[in-house]
Amino acid sequence: KLAGCTLFITGASRGIGKAIALKAAKDGANIVIAAKTAEPHPTLPGTIYTAAAEIEAAGGKALPCIVNVREEQQIIHAVEKAVKTFGGIDILVNNASAISLTGTLETETKKVNLMMDVNVRGTYLTSKTCLPHLRKSRNAHILNLSPPMNLNPMWFKNHCAYTISKYGMSMCVLGMAEEFRGEVAVNALWPKTAIHTAAMDMLGGSGIEKQCRKTDILADAAYCILTKPKSFTGNFVIDEVLLREEGVKDFDVYAIAPGHPLMPDFFLDAFKEEKKLSGSQHEEPSGAGGSTGSAPAKPLSPVAETFRVIQGAMSEEYVRTTQGVFQFELSGDDGGTWYIDLKTKGGSTGFGKPPVTADVVMSMSSADFVKMFTGKLKPTMAFMSGKLRIKGNMALAIKLEKMLTQLNSKL
């Protein structure tokens, strides 16, 4: 489907960008590898030249270009070279990104500048430079690797600068999709779970890969988007949601460690069922900005966020030392039944009743639950004051309290 199409991909020397490039290359596409790494990096694999060799081996044509998206002239030069070499540009993938998961006082100004320059300004300038050429293409697309905008403060408080920069990329989708409607499709793609890349290894440390999926899932989702007509625009697509809609049933093929619990990615409500694909966000009758294949527009609740963090912190060690299943009956604004399974291999959490019978049932208000799990309310005090009611194995309830003290720093 992409035979003869020219894709300009930023950050394509490794990771997600390279995976998208290789998927398109199998169709016989032309790939402009717009990335910084020309000389081998001491810790990161791949250069624009090794990526080019892989792309050509896969069946595509490659044009490696040294591009730091912070430098406008480098972008302009690469675009001109691409048009001269391949006759035009059909698709732009804004994949290059910088990350620093640090609080406001801990984020050095140079890191703030880096994230704003690469993520927001780089995406904007690369799009601006490519757009005159994209408008001449019969089926032009811009695809930004950026999230649906979830304005829950939870996503800002721990890494405000990074969140602003990624949402800046998403705002480019909102604005440009409308500005160039009918001429160029502009969409965003984001993973439902953590993706195993060199960056993830640095952020998550040893063993993190077991909780991740391969870059292949994003490459397959990107391919689905880029082969749709340009009327498919203004959408914030989640990889798994789109692929399920396309008929994919086996997601174990994308897992680094099939069967192992996966870590949800940032900015997503992992415990609500995503909307079905239904056209672009501008066609939603509510006008509330719900979008194709996206996580729901409703912000992540404090209870859901707490369970998301617990799921991400799950380990075989917790399961081995606890061996209990906990059910929570919560009342109030975010009421309902939730569970933590620390008995089944790998462990799990979620909304609804646990997959096996609970050993302990705890009843309390959702507000007190959040306080308890974030260290603001001691479980013992909650129980003694009547805010927490416990049925079942008290010894296991005490084990859970010990786990909470270890989790508080993450929550």
N, C-alpha and C positions, 0 to 999 in steps of 0.2 A: 504493500500500500504506500510505502514511503520511498519507493524506487525513484531516483532522480531528484528527490526533494533535498534542499539544503537546510541543515540545522546548525544554528549558531548556539553553542552551549558553553556557558561560563562555568568555570570550575570543573572541566571535563577530564582532567588528567587522572582523577581517581574517584572512588566512592560512587555516590548516586549519579553524578553527572556522567561519569564514564559508563555506568550501567545503562543509562538511557541512550547514550551514544551507540553502544554495542548492539542494543535491541534494534535501533533504526538501521544500523549498518548491515544487519542480516537481510534487510529489504533491498540493499544497494543504495542507501542514502549517502549524501555528501555531508561530512561532519566537520565543522569548524571548531577546533579545540581551543577555546579562549581561556587560558589559565596562566598562572604565574610561573609554575615550576618548569624551568628549562634544564636546570642542573639537578642531579639526584639530591633529594632532601635527606638529612642525616637520620630522621626518624620516620618520615612518611614515604610510602611506596609510590612509584610512578612519576613520570614527567610527561610533558605534552608529546614528546617523541615516542615514548614507550606506548602511550595511549594510541597514538596514530598507527603504530605497527599492529596493535590489537584490532583496531577498527578496520584496517585494510585486510587483515587476515580473516575477519568476519564477513567480508564482502562489500564493505563500504569504501568511499574515497575520503581521505583525511587531509585537513589543512591545519597543521599546528601553528598557533599564533601566541606569542608571549603577550598576555593581557593581564594587567592589574586593573580591575574595574574602578579603582580609586583614581586612575589616570585617564581623563577624557580622551586625550590624544591617542592613547594606546587602543582604546575602544574604536575610535574613528578609523584609525589605520587598519585594524583587523577587519572591520566591516567593509572598507574599501577593497581590501585584498580578497575577501570572500566573494564579493560581487564580481570582481575582475576574474577570479578563478572559476567560479561556478555559474556566473550569470545572474545571480540574485540571491535572496534569502527568503525562505518559506516559513521557517519556524525559528523562534527564539526561546531558549530555555534559560531562565535566570536561576541558576543553581548556586553560584558562588555565594558563600555566606561566612560570617565571622561570629564566634560565640564566646561569651564570658558570663558564666552563671554566678555573678557576684552581686552583692547588695550595693546600694547607692554609695555608701561611704567607702566601700572596699574597691570600687571600680575606678581604676586610674583613668584620667582624662584621655590618655592616648588610646585606651581600650574602648572608651565611649566613642571617640572619633572613628576608630577602626570599624566598629559595628555599624555606626550611622553611615559611614562612607561606603562600605562594602554592601551592606544589606539594603539600605534605602536609596542612597545616592547612586550607587553602582547599578542597581536594578533600574532606576529611573532613567539614567543616562544611556544605558545599553538599549533599553526599550526605545528611547527617543531617537537614537542613532539608527536603529534597525527599522523603525516604523515606515519611513519613506519607501524602503525596499519591500517590506512586508505587504504594504498596500497594493503592490503590483502583482502579488501572488494570488493564484486562484483559490487557495485554501490556507490562508495565513493564520498562524497561531503564535501567541505568547503564552508560555507556561512558567509561572513563578512557583518555586518550592517554598511556600509560605502557608501559615495556618489560617483556619477560620478565626475570626476575631471574637474571642470570649472575654468579655469585660469584667469577669469576676476578679476582684482585687487579689485573689490568691495567686493569679498568674503574673502579677506585677511585683508583689512585695519582696520576693527573694532575688529577682534579677530584672529590675525595672528597665535598665538600658537595653538589655537584650530583647525583652518583650516589645518595647517601643520600636526597635529596629525591625523585628520580624513583622509586626503589624503594619509598619510602613510599607513593606513589600506587598502586604495584602491590600492596603489602601490603593496601591498602584493598580491592582486588579479591579477594584471597585470603580475607580475613575476611568481607566483606559478602556475597560469593557464597554462602558457607556459611550465614551468619546468616539470610539472607533467601531461601534456596533454596525454590523453589515459589511465591514471591510476586513477587520482582524478579530479573531476570537482571542479573548484574554481570560485565562483561568488560573486557579491555584491548585496545587496538589500537596497533600500532607499525609504522613503515615499514621495509621492507627496505633502502631506499636513502635518501640524503639527499633532503629535500623543499625545493623552492625557495620560501622565504618571505622577508619583510623581515628577520627575525632571521638567516636563513642568509646573506643579503647582508652583514650587519654582522659575522658571525662569520668568514665565508670570504673576503670581499673580492671584488674584481673578477674576473669570469670563472668564479666558483664555480658559477653557474647551469647551465653546460654539463654538470656532473657530477650534476645533480639531476633529480628528477621533479617534475611538477606536483602541486598539492594535490588534483587530481581523483582520483588513485589512492586517497587516504585517504578521500575523500568516498564513492567507490564501495564501498570495503571497509566503511566505517561503515554505509552503507545496507544492505548484505548482513546485517550483524550485527543491526541494529535492526529488521529485518523477519523475523528468526527468532523462533520461540516462546521463552517465558521459561525453558524447560527447557535452552536453550543458555546455560550460565552457567559462570563460573569459568575462562574461557579467556584465554590470552594470544595474541592473533591477530596474525600478520604479514600486512600488506596483500597482497603478491604471492602468498603461499601460498594465502590464502583465495580470491582472485580466480581463480587457476588451477583450484582445486577447483570454482569456480562456472562454469568453462568459458571464461574469458577466455584468448585465445591471443596477441593482439597487444598487447605492452606498450610498443611504440614510441610509441603515441598518448599515453602519459603522460610521455614524455621531453621535456625542454626542447630538447635537441639529439639527435634520434634517431641511434643508431649510436655516440654518444660514450660512453666508459666511465663508469659510474656509481659514485659514492662510497657504500660501504656505510654504514649508519647505526650509531650507537653501540649497544653491548650485544649485538650479534649476531655469531654465528659465521658469517661470510659464505662459508665454504668447505666446509661440511658440508651435505648435503641435508636439508631440513626434513622433519619427520614429515608424514604424510598427516593430513588431518582425521579425527578419530575419536571425537568427543564431548568432554565436558568433562574437565579434568585429573583430577577425582576419580574418573573411571571407568577411568583407566589401571590395568592389572593390577599394574604394578610399584609403584604408590603413590609414585613418585618425583617426582611433580609435573610430568610431561610434559604438554603442553597443546595444545589444538586450534590447528592452524595456527601453532604457535610454532616458534622456533628450538629445537634440541635442548637438553635440560637439561644435557648435558655442557659444562663450562666451556670457554671458548675457550683453545686451547693456545698456548704462546708462539710456536711456529712459525706457526700460523694467524694469530695477531695480527700478527706481523711482516709476513706477506704482505698482510694487510688494510691496514696502514699504507702499504706500498709501492704498493698499488693506488690508495689515496687520493691519493698524491703523484705519480702518473703525470702526465706532461705531454708535449705534442707536442715540446717542446724536448729532453727526455730521449731520446725516440724518434729524433728527427732527428740528434742528435749521437752516439748509440750504435750504432744499426742492428745489433743482435744479439739472438739468442734464447738464453736460459740455462736449462739443465735442472739440477735439484738432486736427487741421489740421497742421501737422508738415512737414517741408521741410528739405532737407539736407540728411546726411548720414543715419539717422535712421528715415526717413520720413514715413508718413502714417497717418491714422486716428485712434485716441485713444479716450477713454471717461472715465469720472468719473460720476457715477450715485449716487447722494445724495438725491434722491427722493423716489426711490423704497425701500421697507422694507429691512433693513440690509445693503443696499448700495452695489455697485460693481464697478470694474474698468476693463478695458480690451482693447484689440486691435480690431479695426473696429468701425462701427457705434454703438451708444448706443441702448439698447433694446427699448427705447421709444424716442420720438422726443426731441432733445436737446433744452434747454432754452437759452443757450449761446454757440456760436461757436468762438473759439479762434484760430487764425492763427499765426504761428511764426516758426522760425527754431528750429530743435531738440536741437541744442547746447544751444540756449537761453532758451528753455523750461527747460532743466536740471538746468541751472543757476538760473532760476526763482524759481524752486521748492526746490533748496538747499540753498536759501537765498542770493545768490551772485548777483542777479538782482531783484530789486523791481518791482513788477507788474506795479505800477504807472509809474515808470521811463521807463519801457519797452513800455508801451502804449504811453507815451508822446514823446518818441524818435522814434516811428514808428516800433519798433521791434515786437510789439504785436498789432494785429488787432482784434477788438472785434465786433461781431454781436449779437444782442439780448438784453437780460435783463441786463443792467449795474449794477443794484442793486445787482443781484445775483453774478456778477463778483466781486464786492467788498466783498461780503460774503466769496467767495472763497479765496480772499487775506487774510482775517482774519484766515481762517483755515490753510493757508500756514504757518503763523507765529507760530502756535501751532505744526505743523509737522516738522519744520526745524531741530529740535534737532534729530529727528529720521532719517531724510534724510541727 
